[in-house]
Amino acid sequence: MALSTHEQERALMARAAWLYYHRGLTQQDIGERLGLSRVKVVRLLARAREEGIVQIRVDHPSLRFVELEEELRRTFGLKEAIVVPSGETEEQTREAIGRFGAIYLERALAPGDVIGTAWGVTLREVARHLRPLSLKDVTVVQLMGGLNAGGLINPLDIARAVADKLQGNLQMLYTPAFVDSARIRAALLSDHRVAQTLRAGASATKALVGIGDVSRESSLVRWGALTPAELDEAVHLGAVGDILGRHFDAHGRPIESPLAERVIGLTLESLRSIPQVIAFAGGGRKAAAILGALRARYVHVLITDEATARLVLAGQRA
């Protein structure tokens, strides 16, 4: 169940208060960190005191993760990290990331944004929880081709859902995500409509992405986008995860393989040029993939769960 507007405001009060009283940040610094005006920060701090969030200590359940968020941010140079409670099941964890991810987007998205969208079960949860917003001149661009996933999930469905919630324009990529050969890929990329959509994606102001793992439970395999043999080949070459269907190794370096020559979508290098890439990913089997993506600085904002955050930090320290 989505948090009420009042509870969202209280969570924001708690975050601002912790940064102000415990981290010693100025009101201006807090505003820049949270994407708020200084006046808004002043009001949040005043209300935090009035409503009892600030007493001798900052008192709000979400603060059990604040120091973990700060460690992620410092370790990987993130603009922001949001850590949510881990669920008893993967579904509960994804739902929590989706719910808090949507809350983050509701304050982070702005009029005039060009928003690139990828795919994934967790990203679908984010789109589902996102409340309708009225933002002027917003465009949503599909960053990778479509997947024949039996109707369960598709990059086009996610792009359309986000565009509908934001009342924005939608630019779709009418190709498969994976084709049979490099020759077919080259032919499709030569189409001016496909090329124009990919250029628009590369010029996005924000990108919303998932991070995939390389286990046999990988969504790409489970839904038939890749065969187990194709995934095994990528793993043999060092793959630990993927973003936008493009595999990378433990340090985030793209995996050069025949599979990579058949992907239609934004490249990892193009993704790196987008000013704000927001990743939504959690679950223990994704820890190595998240760590690789963070090491390569593909991600500016990470929204994950507590158990996964601790695994990622432990992996970096190892």
C-alpha positions as CSV (number, residue, x, y, z in Angstrom):
1,M,0.0,0.0,0.0
2,A,1.4,3.4,-1.0
3,L,2.4,5.8,1.7
4,S,0.1,8.7,2.4
5,T,1.2,12.2,1.4
6,H,1.6,13.0,5.1
7,E,3.9,10.0,5.7
8,Q,5.9,10.9,2.6
9,E,6.4,14.4,4.1
10,R,7.4,13.0,7.5
11,A,10.0,10.7,5.8
12,L,11.4,13.7,4.0
13,M,11.4,15.7,7.3
14,A,13.4,12.9,9.0
15,R,16.0,12.8,6.2
16,A,16.5,16.5,6.2
17,A,16.7,16.6,10.0
18,W,19.4,13.8,10.1
19,L,21.5,15.6,7.5
20,Y,21.2,18.9,9.4
21,Y,21.7,17.7,13.0
22,H,23.9,14.7,12.6
23,R,25.9,15.3,9.5
24,G,26.2,19.1,10.0
25,L,25.1,20.0,6.5
26,T,23.9,23.5,5.9
27,Q,20.3,24.1,4.8
28,Q,21.6,25.1,1.3
29,D,23.6,21.8,1.1
30,I,20.6,19.8,2.2
31,G,18.5,21.5,-0.5
32,E,21.0,20.6,-3.2
33,R,21.2,17.0,-1.9
34,L,17.5,16.5,-1.8
35,G,16.5,18.6,-4.8
36,L,14.6,21.1,-2.7
37,S,14.7,24.9,-2.2
38,R,16.4,26.3,0.9
39,V,13.0,27.7,2.0
40,K,11.5,24.2,1.8
41,V,14.3,22.8,3.9
42,V,13.8,25.4,6.6
43,R,10.1,24.5,6.7
44,L,10.8,20.8,6.9
45,L,13.2,21.3,9.8
46,A,10.7,23.4,11.6
47,R,7.9,20.9,11.1
48,A,10.2,18.1,12.2
49,R,10.6,19.8,15.6
50,E,6.9,20.6,15.8
51,E,5.8,17.0,15.1
52,G,8.3,15.4,17.4
53,I,10.5,13.8,14.8
54,V,13.4,15.9,16.3
55,Q,13.7,15.5,20.0
56,I,17.0,14.6,21.6
57,R,17.5,12.4,18.6
58,V,15.9,12.1,15.1
59,D,13.0,9.7,15.6
60,H,11.7,7.9,12.5
61,P,11.8,4.3,11.4
62,S,13.4,5.1,8.1
63,L,16.5,6.4,9.9
64,R,17.8,2.9,10.6
65,F,19.1,2.9,7.1
66,V,20.4,6.5,6.8
67,E,24.0,5.6,7.8
68,L,23.9,2.7,5.3
69,E,22.7,5.1,2.6
70,E,25.5,7.5,3.5
71,E,28.2,4.8,3.2
72,L,26.9,3.8,-0.2
73,R,26.9,7.4,-1.3
74,R,30.5,8.0,-0.1
75,T,31.9,4.7,-1.3
76,F,30.6,4.9,-4.8
77,G,30.3,8.7,-5.4
78,L,26.5,8.5,-5.7
79,K,24.3,11.5,-5.7
80,E,21.8,9.7,-3.5
81,A,21.2,6.2,-2.2
82,I,17.9,5.0,-0.7
83,V,17.8,1.8,1.3
84,V,14.4,0.1,2.0
85,P,13.6,-2.8,4.3
86,S,14.3,-6.2,2.8
87,G,11.2,-8.4,2.5
88,E,10.8,-12.0,3.5
89,T,10.4,-12.8,-0.2
90,E,11.8,-11.4,-3.5
91,E,8.3,-10.1,-4.3
92,Q,8.1,-8.2,-1.0
93,T,11.5,-6.7,-1.6
94,R,10.7,-5.6,-5.2
95,E,7.4,-4.1,-3.9
96,A,9.2,-2.0,-1.3
97,I,11.8,-0.8,-3.8
98,G,9.0,0.0,-6.2
99,R,7.0,1.9,-3.6
100,F,9.9,4.0,-2.3
101,G,11.4,4.4,-5.8
102,A,8.1,6.0,-6.9
103,I,8.2,8.4,-3.9
104,Y,11.7,9.4,-4.9
105,L,10.7,10.0,-8.6
106,E,7.7,12.1,-7.5
107,R,10.2,14.7,-6.0
108,A,13.0,14.2,-8.4
109,L,11.3,14.5,-11.8
110,A,10.9,18.0,-13.2
111,P,9.1,19.8,-16.0
112,G,11.0,19.5,-19.3
113,D,12.7,16.2,-18.4
114,V,13.5,13.7,-21.1
115,I,13.2,10.4,-19.3
116,G,14.7,7.2,-20.7
117,T,13.2,3.9,-19.5
118,A,14.6,0.4,-19.5
119,W,12.9,-2.7,-18.2
120,G,12.7,-5.2,-15.4
121,V,10.2,-6.5,-12.8
122,T,11.4,-4.0,-10.2
123,L,11.1,-1.1,-12.6
124,R,7.6,-2.2,-13.4
125,E,6.8,-2.0,-9.7
126,V,8.1,1.6,-9.7
127,A,5.9,2.5,-12.6
128,R,2.9,0.8,-10.9
129,H,3.4,2.8,-7.7
130,L,4.1,6.1,-9.4
131,R,1.2,8.6,-8.7
132,P,-0.1,10.6,-11.6
133,L,1.8,13.9,-11.9
134,S,1.2,16.9,-14.1
135,L,4.6,18.0,-15.4
136,K,4.9,20.2,-18.4
137,D,6.9,19.2,-21.5
138,V,8.0,15.7,-20.3
139,T,9.1,13.1,-22.8
140,V,9.6,9.4,-22.1
141,V,11.9,7.5,-24.4
142,Q,12.2,3.7,-24.6
143,L,15.9,2.9,-24.3
144,M,15.9,-0.7,-25.5
145,G,13.9,-2.8,-28.0
146,G,11.0,-4.9,-27.1
147,L,11.0,-8.4,-25.6
148,N,8.7,-11.2,-26.4
149,A,8.0,-12.1,-22.9
150,G,4.6,-13.7,-23.1
151,G,2.9,-10.5,-22.1
152,L,4.4,-10.5,-18.6
153,I,6.6,-7.5,-19.0
154,N,8.0,-5.5,-21.8
155,P,10.1,-2.3,-22.1
156,L,7.4,-0.7,-24.2
157,D,4.8,-1.4,-21.4
158,I,7.0,0.3,-18.8
159,A,7.7,3.3,-21.0
160,R,4.0,3.7,-21.8
161,A,3.0,3.3,-18.1
162,V,5.5,6.0,-17.0
163,A,4.4,8.4,-19.8
164,D,0.8,7.9,-18.8
165,K,1.5,8.7,-15.2
166,L,3.4,11.8,-16.1
167,Q,1.0,12.9,-18.9
168,G,4.1,13.0,-21.2
169,N,5.0,12.4,-24.8
170,L,6.2,8.9,-25.6
171,Q,8.9,7.9,-28.1
172,M,8.9,4.1,-28.7
173,L,11.6,1.9,-30.1
174,Y,9.8,-0.4,-32.5
175,T,12.5,-3.2,-32.7
176,P,13.3,-6.3,-30.8
177,A,15.8,-6.0,-28.0
178,F,17.8,-9.0,-29.4
179,V,18.0,-9.9,-33.1
180,D,19.4,-13.0,-34.8
181,S,22.5,-11.4,-36.2
182,A,24.8,-8.4,-36.3
183,R,23.7,-7.9,-39.9
184,I,20.0,-7.6,-39.0
185,R,20.9,-5.2,-36.1
186,A,22.9,-3.0,-38.5
187,A,19.9,-2.9,-40.9
188,L,17.5,-1.9,-38.2
189,L,19.8,0.8,-36.8
190,S,20.1,2.3,-40.3
191,D,16.3,3.1,-40.2
192,H,16.0,6.8,-39.4
193,R,13.2,6.4,-36.9
194,V,15.1,3.8,-34.9
195,A,18.3,6.0,-35.0
196,Q,16.3,9.1,-34.0
197,T,14.8,7.3,-31.0
198,L,18.2,6.1,-29.8
199,R,19.6,9.7,-30.2
200,A,16.7,11.0,-28.1
201,G,17.5,8.4,-25.5
202,A,21.1,9.3,-25.4
203,S,20.1,12.9,-24.8
204,A,17.8,12.1,-21.9
205,T,18.1,14.1,-18.7
206,K,17.2,11.1,-16.5
207,A,17.2,7.3,-17.1
208,L,15.3,4.8,-15.1
209,V,17.0,1.4,-15.2
210,G,17.0,-2.0,-13.6
211,I,20.1,-4.1,-13.1
212,G,20.0,-7.8,-14.1
213,D,22.0,-10.7,-12.8
214,V,23.4,-13.7,-14.6
215,S,21.9,-16.6,-12.7
216,R,19.5,-19.0,-14.2
217,E,16.8,-17.0,-12.5
218,S,17.8,-14.0,-14.6
219,S,14.7,-12.4,-16.1
220,L,16.2,-12.4,-19.6
221,V,16.4,-16.2,-19.4
222,R,13.2,-16.9,-17.5
223,W,11.2,-15.0,-20.1
224,G,13.0,-16.4,-23.1
225,A,14.8,-13.3,-24.3
226,L,18.1,-15.2,-24.0
227,T,18.8,-19.0,-24.0
228,P,20.7,-20.5,-21.1
229,A,23.5,-21.2,-23.6
230,E,23.7,-17.5,-24.6
231,L,23.8,-16.5,-20.9
232,D,26.5,-19.1,-20.2
233,E,28.6,-17.7,-23.0
234,A,28.4,-14.2,-21.4
235,V,29.3,-15.6,-18.0
236,H,32.3,-17.5,-19.5
237,L,33.5,-14.1,-20.7
238,G,33.2,-12.6,-17.3
239,A,29.7,-11.2,-17.1
240,V,28.3,-10.5,-13.7
241,G,25.2,-8.4,-14.7
242,D,23.5,-6.4,-17.3
243,I,21.8,-3.0,-17.8
244,L,19.6,-2.5,-20.9
245,G,20.5,-6.1,-22.0
246,R,24.2,-5.2,-22.2
247,H,26.4,-7.4,-20.0
248,F,29.4,-6.1,-18.0
249,D,32.1,-7.6,-15.8
250,A,32.8,-7.2,-12.1
251,H,34.4,-3.8,-12.7
252,G,31.6,-2.7,-15.1
253,R,33.5,-3.2,-18.3
254,P,31.2,-4.1,-21.2
255,I,31.5,-7.7,-22.3
256,E,32.5,-8.0,-26.0
257,S,30.7,-11.0,-27.4
258,P,28.5,-12.1,-30.3
259,L,25.5,-11.4,-28.2
260,A,26.6,-7.8,-27.7
261,E,26.5,-7.4,-31.4
262,R,22.9,-8.4,-31.6
263,V,21.5,-6.0,-28.9
264,I,19.3,-3.0,-30.0
265,G,19.3,-0.3,-27.4
266,L,21.4,2.4,-25.7
267,T,25.0,1.4,-25.1
268,L,26.6,1.5,-21.7
269,E,28.9,4.3,-22.9
270,S,25.9,6.3,-24.0
271,L,24.1,5.6,-20.7
272,R,27.2,7.0,-18.8
273,S,26.6,10.3,-20.6
274,I,23.1,10.8,-19.2
275,P,23.2,13.3,-16.3
276,Q,21.2,11.2,-13.8
277,V,20.8,7.5,-14.1
278,I,18.5,6.1,-11.4
279,A,18.8,2.3,-10.8
280,F,16.1,0.2,-9.0
281,A,17.5,-3.2,-8.0
282,G,17.6,-5.5,-5.0
283,G,17.9,-9.1,-3.9
284,G,21.0,-11.0,-2.9
285,R,21.6,-12.6,-6.2
286,K,22.0,-9.1,-7.8
287,A,24.7,-7.9,-5.4
288,A,27.6,-8.6,-7.8
289,A,25.8,-7.0,-10.7
290,I,24.9,-3.9,-8.6
291,L,28.6,-3.7,-7.4
292,G,29.9,-3.8,-11.0
293,A,27.5,-1.1,-12.2
294,L,28.5,1.1,-9.2
295,R,32.2,0.6,-9.8
296,A,31.8,1.7,-13.4
297,R,29.8,4.8,-12.3
298,Y,26.9,3.9,-14.6
299,V,24.5,4.9,-11.8
300,H,24.0,8.2,-9.9
301,V,21.1,7.2,-7.7
302,L,20.6,3.7,-6.3
303,I,17.4,2.4,-4.7
304,T,17.9,-1.0,-3.1
305,D,17.1,-3.0,0.0
306,E,19.1,-3.3,3.3
307,A,20.4,-6.9,2.9
308,T,21.6,-6.2,-0.7
309,A,23.2,-2.9,0.3
310,R,25.3,-4.7,3.0
311,L,26.3,-7.4,0.5
312,V,27.4,-4.7,-2.1
313,L,29.5,-2.9,0.5
314,A,31.0,-6.1,1.8
315,G,31.9,-7.0,-1.8
316,Q,33.6,-3.7,-2.3
317,R,35.6,-4.1,1.0
318,A,36.7,-7.6,0.1
